[in-house]
């Protein structure tokens, strides 16, 4: 009887362990996505004046005052709620791979005060360490390709880069996911996925 019980237990372990192993990363990714969406939605309850001025902040875990910020600060603060410090992660990657990042600001070395608050730097980081997803055309048929917890970047008029977080909420007609972003009026939940030209689509981690 003991031998039979042991054999059955061994059989179950061999057969089902791979299933558990395969499901664990997927479940973890789902938890991160859900947590990021919840954190992003919570940001919309904050009163924030749009202000992207350069400020010296602590490192790691540094932040500008909570009552100011720009589009990237919505992303940074949301990720911090789920235990991911993009200030630290972007800085460490830039320090080791500075040439892989844009040279738009003429910097000769990483700057922990501002690097993570620039959309193009976040795009480079997400391409390197996350998953870069297809950028689809502006159409209702493609809206379903943007999932909750993913990140989207746009180019606004005047060549101004922008970033936001895809949520699990949908537009009034049920056709498009709503986005949490700050385009100048503080963090908002809005139907704006296809309002501007999309330049990037990512999931991280």
N, C-alpha and C positions, 0 to 999 in steps of 0.2 A: 504493500500500500504506500509506504514511504517513497519507494522508487518511482511508482506511478505518479504520485503527487509532484515529486521533484521534476519528472520528465514533462508533465503538463505545464508546470511553472516555467521551465526552460523554454518550451515551445512558445508559450505566450510572450515571453520576454523577447525572443528572437523575431517573432512575427510582427509584434506591435511596436517595438522600440523605434524602428525607422519612421513609423507614422507619427509618433510623438515628436521625434527629432525634427521631422519636416514641418510639423504644425507649429512648433514653438516659435521660430523666427517670424512666421506669418502673424501669429497672435501678438507678438511683441510689436511688430510694425503697425498692426491695427490699433494697439493701445497707444502708441506714440501719436498716430494720426488723430485719434479721438481726443487725446489730451491737448494736442496742438490746436485743434479746432475750438475746444472749450476755452482754452487760454486766449485765443484770438477774439472770440465772442465777448469774453470778459473785458477785453481792452476797450470795447465800445462804450463801456460805462464810465470811462475816464474822460475828464475834460482836459484836452491837450491843445496848446497853442502851437501852430506850425512854426518851427524854428530849428534850422539846421546849422546854426553857427558852431564854429569850432570851440570846443571846451576841453579842458584837461579833466580827465576822469580817472578813477581808480582802475587798477588791473590786478587780477582778473575780477570779474563781477561788477565792473564799473558801469555807470549809467549817468546820463544827463538828468536834470531834475524831472520828476515824473509828470509835471504839468507842461512840459514842452517835448517836442519830438517831430520826426518826419516819418516817411513811409517805412524806412528800414528799422526804425525803433519799434514799430508795431511787431515786426518779425522777431527782432532780438528779444523783446520783452516776452513775447509769447513762447519762444523756445526756452527762455530761462524758467518759465513756469513748469516746464516738464524736465528740468534738470540739464539743459544743454546751453552752454555759454558760448555763443557765436563769437563774442569778442576774443575769447581765449583760443577757440579753434581756428578762427581766421588768422589771428596773429601768429600762431605756431606754424601754420602752413605757409604763410607769407615769409616768415623768417627763414624757413627751410627752402622755399621755392619762390623767391621774390620775382624772378623773371617770368613766372607763369601768370602774373597779375598785371592788370592794365597800368600804363605809365602816364595816365592822363593828368596827373597832378605834379609831375616832376619830382617825386620823392625818390630819395636814394636809399631809404631803409623803411621798414614797417613802422607804423605809428599806432600804438594801442588806443589812442584817443579817438581816432576817426576811421581807420581802415574798414572796420566791420559795419560802419554806418553808410557806406557807399554801395549803391546798387550793383555796379559793375564788379566790385570785389566779391560781393555775395554770389553773383552769377558764376564767377570763376571758381569760387569755393564749391558751390553746389555741383558744378560740372565735374570737378575733380573728385569730390568725396560723396556725392549723392548720385542720383540717377537723372540724367537729362532726358526728358520725354519729348515726344513730337509736338511741334507748334502747328496747330491746325488752322484752317481758314475760318473766317468769321461767318459761321453758319449754325443754325439750330441743330443740324445733324451732328456736328462735331462737339457740341457743348457737353455731351455725356462723357467725353474723353478727359474731362477735367474733374478729378476726384477730390473729395474732402481731405484736407491735410496736405495737399500739394501747394506749390508756390508758382506764381505767374509773374513775369515781368513784362512791362510795356514801355513804349517810347511815346511820351506825351508831346503835344505840339511845342515847338521850341527846342526839340532834342533833349527833353528832360526824362531821364530814366525813372521808372516807378516799379514798385513791387507790392504784392498783396498775397493773402492766404485764402485758398479756396475752402469754403465751408460746406456743411451738409444741409444748409438751408437753400431753398430754391426761389426763383423769381415768381412773381404773381401768376404768371402763366404756366409755371412748373417746368419751364424749358431750360433754364440756366442755373448753375450754382451761384449763390451770392458770394461776394468777396469782402473780407475785412481788409481795409487799407486806410491810409491817411493821405489824402490828396490835397490837404490844405485846411480842412475843417475839423481835424482831429480824427481819431479812429472811427470809421463808419462801416456798417454792413450794407452793401449796395449791389444792385444789379448792373455791373459794369464790365463783365468779362470781355465782351467784344466792343467796348466803347472806344478803345484805342488799339493801336497796332501791337500785337503780342510779339515780344522778342525772346522770351524764354519760358520754359515749363519744366519744373523740377520736383523731385521728392527727396527729402533728406530727413533722417539718414536712410 
